[in-house]
């Protein structure tokens, strides 16, 4: 629950999963996957870049073709 409630807040002690959800939220905005009504892709907080060892651009590049993976998953879902 903390990850869902707290992934937009950056103060205080956060669980590692909350940092992962925060990063995933930013990555989905960067890749324009879905639309929350907010197009601003904020910089990842230092706590998250420290955990992943890099910034959002390098993370996105390392993920490869995420949209192709989503397309494959959608085919599977619709079977």
N, C-alpha and C positions, 0 to 999 in steps of 0.2 A: 504494500500500500504506500509506503514511504516513497518509492520510486515514482509512482504515478502522481502523488500529491506534490512531491518536492523537486521534480526535474526542471522546474523553471527558477528555483531559488538556489542561490550559491553560497549562502552563509551557513555557518554551523557545521556540525559533523554530518557527513553524508555517507550512506552505504555505497560500496563500489557499484552495485547494480543501478543506483540512482545516477551515478556518473555515466554509466553505459547508456541508460535511457536518455539522458541529456545529450550525449554525443549522437545517438541515433536520431533524435529529434532534429538536431542541427544538420545532420547528413541528409535526412529526408528533405529538408528545405533546400539544401544545396543542390540536390539532384532533382528537385521539383517533383517529388513523389507525393501525391495527395496535395491538399491545400487546406491550411488551417485558417486562412483569411489574413495571415501575417506573412508577408514575403521577406521580411528582414531576416537575414542569416547573421546572427550575432557571433562574435568571436568566441571560441571555446574558452572558458575560464582556465586559468593556469593550473588549477587542481586537476582538471580533466586532461589537458595537454601533457602534464607531468605524468599522469597515469598511463597514457597511451604513448608517450615519448615523442609526440609530434603534433603538428597542427591539423586542422580539418582538411586542408587541401591534400596533404600527403595521405591522410586516412582514406579520403574519397578515392584517390588514385589507386591506393593499394587494394581497395575493394573490387576493382575491375568493373565489368559491365553488370551492375546491379539490376538495371532495368531488364536486361535479358533474363536474369534469374527470376525476376518477378513475373515476366511473361511465361516462363516455364511453370512456375508455381500456379499461375492462373489456369493454364491448360490442365494441370493435375486436379485442381479444385473443381473444374467444370466437367470432369469425367463422370 
